[in-house]
């Protein structure tokens, strides 16, 4: 049987009205924040795009070895094999591997809570909510706060004492250049690091005898029985990013790399796996910039609709004295909130474009106006022909 509890709460009509009017302030704050955020997003997208365009026109090809002093402080594109000498080691568990990045992944077996609510509006405007909370045990890579559960008793989670970690190579080089975490953190190609029984003695020695652990299915298992996990049991796995051919676009700074600052303040530090031309790296960065800008636009539009919905919410609650009337009013206010959010978001983006991309905006408006005028003239021409044909027939 599932571990469930059900709670029923009743909220009076007056309490609902008070909460709805308080929500107006939240809605106003949300709308103001979204307008500011959407305007900032357009400016930031333009700034990043222009910075990348500037960088694409300035970047110079450089060799990984020898270092060319004439390129110092310039934006360079370098490709070569990353090399490391010393193995990376997680001293807490005695796990090691040779590569540019060693990642420790940690999961703990914990209680989790899921809830499902059904709400019914009663005659007079009060609201009854029946919520079913379901508790289950699952592996989670983040700590689940059981004190916030509706029923914490019997579902307590212990503290997560082992944390995830990333260990970077301190001796990584690309030709004659040294590589720091800013570069290594962007290197891809992570692969699972195999663990087997041969590692178990070293792992147990590093972890200490106070822990009961074993190596099972490429993971370090901390607990009594891996086949029957208990709350608080922990499993640790590793990912290793091997040294491989890598392309970098960055500012050459002595024998290292730093972000390159463009005239508008944008910073450029691009890393790609393999031998990738500078042009392709800049294009990928432009594509990522466009995708982020569109995601923020969509999220901003949705939050604007939510904000207007909160402002209009009191109308639906007031009408809930008759539940059917409240449903009808909410359908109307939902549509109004959708339209207002769409209009305000679109106008905000359009004004931001006019501020940050005036030439592009004027061109778009001119093209749109020309098309509209052409359609208008075409329509007028057809009307005149129709009228002339009618007169001739008469």
C-alpha positions, 0 to 999 in steps of 0.5 A, a space after each residue: 500500500 502506498 504511504 499516503 495521508 489526506 488533509 482537507 482545508 476550508 478557506 472562507 470567502 472573506 479570507 479568499 477575498 483578502 488573499 486575492 487583493 493582497 495578490 494584486 501587489 504581487 502581480 504588480 511587482 511581477 509585471 514591473 520585474 518582467 518588463 525590466 527583465 525583458 528590456 534588459 534581455 534585449 539589451 544584453 542579447 544585442 550587447 553579446 551579439 555585437 561583442 561576438 561579431 567584434 571578436 569574430 573580426 579581430 580573432 587571429 590564428 595562433 600556434 599552441 607552441 611556440 607561444 608568439 609574443 606578438 599575439 600577447 593580449 590579442 584575441 587568439 584561436 588556438 587548437 591542440 592536444 591537452 596534456 596532463 601528467 599527474 593523476 587527479 585524486 579524490 582523497 576522500 575515497 582514494 579514487 583517481 584517474 588521469 584527465 582534465 576533470 574528475 567529477 564526484 556524483 553523490 546520491 542519497 536514499 531519501 524520503 520524497 513527498 508528492 502532493 495532489 490537490 482537488 479544490 471545490 468552491 462551495 455556495 457562498 464563496 468558501 473553498 474546500 481543498 482536499 490534498 493527498 500527500 504521497 511519500 516514497 523512497 528514492 535516490 536524490 542528488 540533492 538534499 530533501 528537507 523532510 521538515 517541510 513535509 506535511 507529515 514529517 513524522 516517520 519520514 525524516 531524512 538525515 543530513 547529506 554529509 557527502 557532497 558532490 565535487 569537481 577536481 580540476 587538473 593543476 598541470 593541464 597544458 595545451 602546447 606551451 599554454 597552461 590551462 586554468 579552471 575557466 577553460 577546463 570547466 568548459 571542456 566536454 567529453 566526460 565519461 564514467 570512471 570505472 570502479 571495480 573490486 580492485 579499487 575497493 581496498 584503496 577506497 575503504 582505506 581512504 574512507 576510513 573504517 567507520 563506514 560500511 561500503 562496497 563497490 557495486 555497479 560502478 558505484 561506491 555504496 555506503 550502507 549495509 546492503 545495496 540490494 535493500 537500500 535504507 534511508 540515509 544510504 549513499 552511493 558515489 559515482 565518478 565521471 572523468 574528462 580525458 585530455 583530448 584535442 581542444 579549440 580555444 578562443 580567448 585573450 592570450 595572456 603570457 602563457 595562459 588564457 583570459 577572457 577577452 573584453 570587447 569595446 562594449 564590455 562583453 567577455 569572450 572565452 570560448 572552448 570547443 571539443 576537437 579541431 573547430 574553426 574560429 568562425 564555427 565557434 563564434 557561430 555556435 556562441 551566437 546561436 546560444 545567445 539567440 536561444 537564451 534570449 528567446 527562452 527569456 522572452 517566453 518565460 517573461 511573457 508567461 510571467 506577465 500573464 501570471 501577473 495580470 492574472 493575479 491583478 484580476 483574480 479578485 473579480 473571480 473570487 468575488 463572483 464565487 458567491 455563486 460558483 458558476 458565476 465565478 467560473 465564468 468570470 475566471 474564464 474571462 479574466 484568464 483571457 484578458 490576462 493572456 491578452 494583456 501579458 502578450 501585448 505588454 510583453 510584445 510592446 516592451 520587446 518592440 520598444 527595447 528593439 527600438 532603443 537597442 536596434 534602431 536601424 533594424 527596427 526602422 527597416 522592419 517597420 519600413 518593410 512592414 509598412 511597404 507591404 501593408 501599403 502594397 496590399 492596400 493599393 492592390 485592394 483598391 485597384 481590385 475595387 476600382 476594376 470591380 466598380 468599372 466592370 459593374 458600370 459597364 454591365 449596367 
